[in-house]
Amino acid sequence: MTFSSTAIQNLPVAPANVVDASGQPRMGRYAGQTGTIDWSTLAAPFARSGWWRRFHHKRWQYVALSTPELFCGIAIVDVGWTNTAFAYVFDRLQGKQIASFSQDGIPGLSAHVSEQPGGASRFNCFGHRISYQPPVGAHGGKHQLSLHSKQFSIEAEFDDSGATPQLLAVGPIANGSVHATQKSPGMPLSGKVLVGDQRFDLQGGVASADYSNGLLARETEWRWASAHGLDIGFNLQSGYFGNQENVLWLDGQLYPLGHAHFEYDPVTPLAPWHIYTDDGLLDLTFMPEGARRENKNLLIAVTRYIQPIGSFSGWVKPEPNAEPRLVQHLVGVTEEHFSRW
């Protein structure tokens, strides 16, 4: 993907490999896309046995699609010893979820999440099929997403050839080893969503993609916020990954942000949230319109999850002395997540 020299000055260019020749992870935040991620080449103190990696290696591919009418979230997750996928369609005009599925797969068979952030991912199990194909090569292009389930289907296309660079973040994990994530800016969207006899047009919407790959702790939790237009967007996380993935996309440039604070009531997560960063560059109010929830207890694994869908308003700044840039009703999500996996 091509990007401006100004953007490069805010964050260094992403390395081709997140592990260097001596086996040390290249910690930090970068602009651009990395290559295949191979944690087996790690050296001390981050190296782990093949058996340990089998149960702690987690990978997921998440895609968000938003229009004034709809918000769709789609994810394929490989947790090492098993896999799962979910997808939902949230009708913003009705304020409710109108279609969804959550399906655990067959270990080693149902899901494939690429070891490369720019690689293809798929899920196919019990009538639920997802295929995600990013563009081939480093200069971007069209992404293809296809989903077919009993309740609904999605055919979407989005183009990153003129977009701001992606974020690559690499960092240590307490009680785990190391993690890397690749987050995209907003990309122009087209396609359709079919729910029963209803057809929804995605033309003119915005897509974003989130790829993560790491050796995580047995227990992992986070708070997350993400929203994207074509000229502005952000990604914020508080929890297992510190402030590594906190960034602002603004007018074709990518800026690092400080630690994120999430002020909300876990008992009433559909009340307004206040989210801000400690560097004074972002201060937003999130107004939920509804939420996707899931609680799973598989004895050896537990997941508790809520993802409110709504809009953000407030202001952001690329640097401390800049004039605040107003944010008005930017569509996105927040999330509270706990996994024992």
C-alpha positions in Angstrom: 0.0 0.0 0.0 1.3 3.4 -0.9 1.2 6.3 1.7 2.5 9.7 2.2 6.0 10.6 3.5 4.3 12.7 6.2 2.5 9.6 7.5 5.8 7.8 7.7 7.2 10.5 10.0 4.5 9.9 12.6 5.3 6.2 12.8 8.2 4.2 11.4 7.6 2.0 8.3 6.4 -1.5 9.1 9.1 -4.2 9.0 8.8 -7.1 6.6 9.1 -9.5 9.6 8.0 -8.9 13.2 10.8 -11.1 14.5 14.4 -10.0 13.8 17.3 -12.2 12.8 18.3 -12.7 16.4 14.8 -14.0 17.4 13.7 -10.8 19.1 10.3 -9.3 18.4 10.4 -5.8 16.8 8.3 -4.1 19.5 6.5 -0.9 18.7 3.9 0.8 16.4 4.5 1.1 12.7 2.8 2.4 9.5 2.2 -0.2 6.8 1.8 -4.0 6.5 4.1 -6.7 7.7 4.7 -10.2 6.2 4.1 -13.7 7.5 4.2 -14.0 11.3 6.2 -17.0 12.6 6.5 -17.1 16.3 8.5 -20.3 16.2 11.7 -18.3 15.5 11.5 -16.4 18.8 14.5 -16.6 21.1 14.7 -16.1 24.9 13.0 -14.6 26.8 10.0 -14.8 24.4 10.6 -18.4 23.0 8.0 -21.0 24.0 7.8 -24.7 23.3 5.7 -26.0 20.4 3.3 -27.6 22.8 2.8 -24.3 24.7 2.3 -22.4 21.4 -0.3 -24.9 20.4 -2.6 -23.9 23.2 -1.7 -20.2 23.5 -1.4 -19.1 19.8 -4.5 -17.1 19.0 -5.4 -15.6 15.6 -8.5 -13.7 14.4 -9.7 -11.8 11.4 -12.5 -9.3 12.1 -14.3 -7.1 9.5 -16.7 -4.2 10.2 -19.1 -2.9 7.6 -21.1 0.3 8.3 -23.7 2.4 6.6 -26.3 4.9 7.9 -28.7 2.0 8.0 -26.7 -1.1 9.0 -23.7 -2.2 11.0 -22.2 -5.7 10.3 -19.5 -7.5 12.3 -17.8 -10.6 11.0 -15.1 -12.6 12.7 -13.1 -15.9 12.2 -11.2 -17.0 15.3 -8.5 -19.7 15.6 -7.6 -20.2 19.3 -5.1 -23.0 18.6 -7.0 -26.0 20.0 -10.3 -25.1 18.3 -11.9 -22.4 16.2 -15.1 -20.4 16.0 -16.8 -17.7 13.9 -19.6 -15.2 14.3 -21.4 -12.6 12.3 -24.3 -10.3 12.8 -26.4 -7.6 11.1 -27.5 -4.7 13.2 -30.3 -2.5 11.9 -29.5 1.0 13.1 -32.9 2.4 12.2 -34.7 -0.2 14.3 -32.0 -0.3 16.9 -31.8 -4.1 17.0 -29.9 -7.1 15.6 -31.9 -8.6 12.8 -29.7 -11.6 11.9 -26.7 -13.4 13.4 -24.9 -16.7 13.9 -22.2 -17.9 16.3 -20.7 -21.3 15.4 -17.9 -23.4 17.0 -16.0 -25.2 14.3 -14.2 -28.6 14.1 -10.6 -28.3 15.3 -8.2 -28.2 12.4 -10.9 -28.4 9.7 -13.5 -25.6 9.8 -11.4 -22.4 9.9 -8.2 -21.0 8.4 -6.8 -17.7 9.6 -3.7 -16.7 7.6 -0.3 -16.4 9.3 0.1 -13.3 7.1 -2.0 -10.1 7.8 -2.5 -9.7 4.1 -3.6 -13.4 3.6 -7.0 -15.0 3.0 -9.1 -16.4 5.8 -12.2 -18.7 5.7 -14.7 -20.6 7.8 -17.0 -23.4 6.7 -19.1 -25.4 9.2 -22.7 -26.6 9.4 -24.0 -24.4 6.7 -22.1 -21.2 7.8 -19.5 -20.1 5.2 -17.3 -17.0 5.3 -14.6 -16.2 2.8 -12.3 -13.2 3.2 -9.8 -12.4 0.5 -7.6 -9.3 0.8 -5.7 -7.9 -2.2 -2.5 -9.6 -3.2 0.7 -7.5 -2.9 1.9 -4.6 -0.9 0.2 -1.8 -2.8 -3.4 -2.5 -1.8 -6.5 -3.0 -3.9 -9.9 -4.7 -3.5 -10.9 -6.9 -0.6 -13.6 -9.4 -1.1 -15.9 -10.7 1.7 -18.5 -13.3 1.1 -20.8 -14.8 3.8 -23.6 -17.3 3.5 -25.7 -18.6 6.3 -29.3 -19.9 6.8 -30.5 -16.6 8.0 -28.6 -14.1 5.9 -25.8 -13.5 3.3 -23.3 -10.7 2.6 -21.4 -9.9 -0.5 -19.0 -7.0 0.1 -16.1 -5.3 -1.7 -13.9 -2.6 -0.3 -10.8 -0.9 -1.6 -7.7 0.2 0.3 -5.6 1.4 -2.7 -6.0 5.1 -1.7 -6.2 4.7 2.0 -4.1 5.9 4.9 -1.5 3.2 6.0 -2.5 0.4 8.3 -1.3 0.2 11.8 1.1 -2.6 12.8 1.6 -3.0 16.5 3.9 -5.5 18.2 4.2 -5.8 22.0 4.8 -8.1 25.0 2.0 -10.0 26.8 2.0 -10.5 30.5 1.7 -14.2 31.3 2.0 -14.9 27.6 4.8 -14.0 25.2 4.2 -11.5 22.4 1.4 -10.3 20.2 1.0 -8.4 16.8 -2.0 -6.8 15.3 -2.7 -5.1 12.0 -5.6 -2.5 11.9 -6.9 -0.9 8.7 -8.3 2.6 8.3 -11.7 3.2 6.8 -12.2 2.0 3.2 -15.0 2.7 0.7 -17.5 -0.1 0.7 -20.0 -1.5 -1.8 -22.1 -4.7 -2.0 -25.3 -6.0 -0.5 -26.7 -7.8 2.6 -29.7 -10.1 2.2 -31.8 -10.9 5.3 -34.7 -13.1 4.4 -36.6 -11.2 1.7 -34.9 -7.9 2.7 -32.1 -6.4 0.6 -29.7 -3.7 2.0 -27.3 -1.8 -0.2 -23.8 -1.3 1.2 -22.8 1.3 -1.5 -21.3 4.4 0.0 -20.6 2.7 3.3 -17.2 2.2 5.2 -15.3 -1.0 5.9 -12.5 -1.7 8.3 -10.4 -4.8 9.0 -8.7 -6.1 12.1 -6.1 -8.9 12.1 -4.5 -10.2 15.3 -1.9 -12.9 15.9 -0.2 -13.6 19.2 0.9 -15.9 22.0 -1.6 -14.8 24.7 -2.2 -15.6 28.3 -4.6 -18.2 29.5 -6.9 -15.3 30.7 -7.2 -12.3 28.5 -9.4 -9.2 28.8 -9.8 -5.9 27.2 -12.0 -2.8 26.5 -12.0 -1.7 22.9 -13.4 1.1 20.8 -13.2 1.5 17.0 -14.9 3.7 14.5 -14.1 4.8 10.9 -15.1 7.2 8.2 -13.0 7.8 5.1 -11.2 10.9 6.5 -11.2 10.1 10.2 -11.0 6.9 12.3 -9.5 5.5 15.5 -8.7 2.3 17.3 -8.4 2.2 21.1 -7.7 -0.6 23.6 -7.2 -0.9 27.3 -6.2 -4.2 28.8 -3.9 -7.0 27.8 -2.0 -5.0 25.1 -1.5 -1.7 26.9 -1.6 1.3 24.5 0.2 -0.5 21.7 -2.7 -0.3 19.2 -4.1 3.2 20.1 -4.0 5.3 17.0 -5.9 8.0 15.1 -6.3 8.1 11.3 -6.9 11.7 10.2 -6.9 13.2 6.7 -4.6 10.6 5.2 -2.2 10.4 8.1 -1.7 8.0 11.0 -1.0 9.3 14.5 -0.1 7.3 17.7 -2.3 7.9 20.8 -1.6 7.5 24.5 -3.3 5.3 27.1 -7.1 5.0 26.7 -9.6 5.4 29.5 -13.1 3.9 29.3 -15.6 5.3 31.7 -18.9 3.4 31.6 -21.2 1.3 33.8 -20.7 -2.4 33.2 -24.1 -3.1 34.6 -25.8 -0.7 32.1 -23.5 -0.9 29.0 -26.1 0.8 26.8 -25.8 4.0 28.7 -23.3 6.6 27.3 -19.6 5.9 27.5 -16.9 8.5 28.0 -13.6 7.5 26.3 -10.5 9.7 26.3 -6.7 9.3 26.0 -4.2 10.6 28.6 -2.2 12.6 26.0 -5.1 15.0 25.5 -5.6 14.1 21.8 -9.0 12.4 22.0 -12.1 12.9 24.0 -15.3 11.2 22.9 -18.8 10.3 24.1 -20.2 7.0 22.7 -24.0 6.7 22.4 -25.0 3.0 22.1 -27.9 2.0 19.8 -27.9 -1.7 20.7 -25.4 -4.5 21.3 -24.3 -8.0 20.5 -23.7 -10.2 23.5 -22.3 -13.7 24.0 -21.5 -15.8 27.0 -20.0 -19.2 26.5 -18.9 -21.7 29.1 -17.2 -24.8 27.6 -15.7 -25.9 30.9 -12.1 -25.6 29.7 -12.9 -22.3 28.1 -15.0 -19.3 29.0 -16.0 -16.2 27.0 -17.9 -13.2 28.2 -18.5 -10.5 25.6 -20.6 -7.5 24.8 -20.1 -5.2 21.8 -22.4 -2.2 21.8 -23.0 -0.6 18.4 -23.5 3.2 18.1 -21.9 6.5 17.4 -19.1 8.7 18.7 -19.1 12.5 19.1 -16.5 14.8 20.6 -13.1 15.8 19.3 -9.7 14.6 18.3 -6.3 16.3 17.7 -3.3 15.1 15.8 -0.9 16.8 18.2 -1.2 18.8 21.5 -1.1 22.3 20.0 -3.5 21.6 17.1 -7.0 22.8 17.0 -9.6 20.2 18.0 -11.3 18.4 15.1 -15.0 17.8 15.8 -16.3 14.3 15.6 -20.0 14.0 15.0 -22.0 10.7 15.0 -19.1 8.6 13.7 -20.4 5.0 13.5 -18.5 2.3 15.4 -18.4 -0.1 18.4 -17.1 -0.4 21.9 -16.4 -3.8 23.5 -15.9 -5.4 26.9 -14.4 -8.9 26.5 -13.0 -11.6 28.8 -11.7 -15.0 27.6 -10.2 -18.0 29.4 -8.8 -19.9 26.5 
